[in-house]
Amino acid sequence: MERPIDVLNNAKGKRVLIKLKKGTEISGILQAMDLHLNMWLENAEQISDEKKTMLGTVLVRGDNIIYVSPEKGE
């Protein structure tokens, strides 16, 4: 049985979708993470109301994350 942390480890190098506490969604390629769920993303983009804003390389602090999901088709 896979644990949630195993699913995220298997998603390294793939695109993930992150939802933050303030409702913001960020999509990017997961490069690394730690046990606090701080996440380093490459080619990240902020998604809001069908509008995408390119962010580039970002570090998302784990305590701001509501959920993380590997994107479909990845």
Contact map, one row per residue, 1 for C-alpha under 8 A:
11100000000000000000000000000000000000000000000000000000000000000000000000
11110110000000000000000000000000000000000000000000000000000000000000000000
11111110000000000000000000000000000000000000000000000000000000000000000000
01111111000000000000000000000000000000000000000000000000000000000000000000
00111111100000000000000000000000000000000000000000000000000000000000000000
01111111110000000000000000000000000000000000000000000000000000000000000000
01111111111000000000000000000000000000000000000000000000000000000000000000
00011111111100000000000000000000000000000000000000000000000000000000010000
00001111111100000000000000000000000000000000000000000000000000000000000000
00000111111100000000000000000000000000000000000000000000000000000000000000
00000011111111110000000000000100000000000000000000000000000000000000010000
00000001111111000000000000001111000000000000000000000000000000000000000000
00000000001111100000000000001110000000000000000000000000000000000000000000
00000000001111110000000000011100000000000000000000000000000000000000010001
00000000001011111000000000111100000000000000000000000000000000000000011001
00000000001001111100000000111100000000000000000000000000000000000001111000
00000000000000111110000011110000000000000000000000000000000000000001111000
00000000000000011111000011100000000000000000000000000000000000001111100000
00000000000000001111101111000000000000000000000000000000000000001111000000
00000000000000000111111111000000000000000000000000000000000000011110000000
00000000000000000011111100000000000000000000000000000000000000011100000000
00000000000000000001111100000000000000000000000000000000000000000000000000
00000000000000000011111110000000000000000000000000000000000000000000000000
00000000000000000011111111000000000000000000011100000000000000000000000000
00000000000000001111001111100000000000000000011100000000000000000000000000
00000000000000001111000111110000000000000001111000000000000000000000000000
00000000000000111100000011111000000000000001111000000000000000000000000000
00000000000001111000000001111100000000001111100000000000000000000000000000
00000000000111110000000000111110000000001111000000000000000000000000000000
00000000001111110000000000011111100000111100000000000000000000000000000000
00000000000110000000000000001111100000111100000000000000000000000000000000
00000000000100000000000000000111110000111000000000000000000000000000000000
00000000000000000000000000000111111111110000000000000000000000000000000000
00000000000000000000000000000001111111100000000000000000000000000000000000
00000000000000000000000000000000111111000000000000000000000000000000000000
00000000000000000000000000000000111111000000000000000000000001100000000000
00000000000000000000000000000000111111100000000000000000000011100000000000
00000000000000000000000000000000111111110000000000000000001111100000000000
00000000000000000000000000000111110011111000000000000000001111000000000000
00000000000000000000000000000111100001111100000000000000111100000000000000
00000000000000000000000000011111000000111111000000000000111100000000000000
00000000000000000000000000011110000000011111000000000001110000000000000000
00000000000000000000000000011000000000001111100000000111100000000000000000
00000000000000000000000001111000000000001111110000000111110000000000000000
00000000000000000000000001110000000000000011111000011111000000000000000000
00000000000000000000000111100000000000000001111100011110000000000000000000
00000000000000000000000111100000000000000000111111111000000000000000000000
00000000000000000000000110000000000000000000011111110000000000000000000000
00000000000000000000000000000000000000000000001111100000000000000000000000
00000000000000000000000000000000000000000000001111110000000000000000000000
00000000000000000000000000000000000000000000001111111000000000000000000000
00000000000000000000000000000000000000000000111101111100000000000000000000
00000000000000000000000000000000000000000000111000111110000000000000000000
00000000000000000000000000000000000000000011110000011111000000000000000000
00000000000000000000000000000000000000000011110000001111110000000000000000
00000000000000000000000000000000000000000111100000000111110000000000000000
00000000000000000000000000000000000000011111000000000011111000000000000000
00000000000000000000000000000000000000011101000000000011111100000000000000
00000000000000000000000000000000000001111000000000000000111110000000000000
00000000000000000000000000000000000001111000000000000000011111011000000000
00000000000000000000000000000000000011100000000000000000001111111000000000
00000000000000000000000000000000000111100000000000000000000111111000000000
00000000000000000000000000000000000111000000000000000000000011111000000000
00000000000000000001100000000000000000000000000000000000000111111100000000
00000000000000000111100000000000000000000000000000000000000111111111000000
00000000000000000111100000000000000000000000000000000000000000011111000000
00000000000000000111000000000000000000000000000000000000000000001111100000
00000000000000011110000000000000000000000000000000000000000000001111110000
00000000000000011100000000000000000000000000000000000000000000000011111000
00000001001001111000000000000000000000000000000000000000000000000001111101
00000000000000111000000000000000000000000000000000000000000000000000111111
00000000000000000000000000000000000000000000000000000000000000000000011111
00000000000000000000000000000000000000000000000000000000000000000000001111
00000000000001100000000000000000000000000000000000000000000000000000011111
